[in-house]
């Protein structure tokens, strides 16, 4: 098990930037909503619960990287993430996917600029050790 954890840590740290990781998290959240929708339509409660848990973990991971007390954009993204989860609980999967997709697309549009700022040191690079730190 220790080898697996080492591999997972090094595979994420090598070559990944903050915006790359953020885009991957949004892609995962969108995919998990889609999987929940498919499982719900199929009536597969076990599969639905599996993907629901993965979605909630992913949304919480994104949220944990925000600093809403320090930045208005982060505050508004936190509000949107909350709204996505409210809509998810109401089984409105389309709205959740749409909102997450729009936020993701916004970050994708500035990815090159964010990566350059990270290379120049304007934005700190991802930490080399496991820490709890804001990524967005």
Secondary structure, 3 states (H helix, E strand, C coil): CHHHHHHHHHHHHCCCCHHHHHHHHHHHHHHHHHHHHHHHHHCCHHHHHHHHHHHHHHHHHHHHCCCCCCCHHHHHHHHHHHHHHHHHHCCCHHHHHHHHHHHHHHHHHCHHHHHHHHHHCCCCCCCCCCCCCCCC
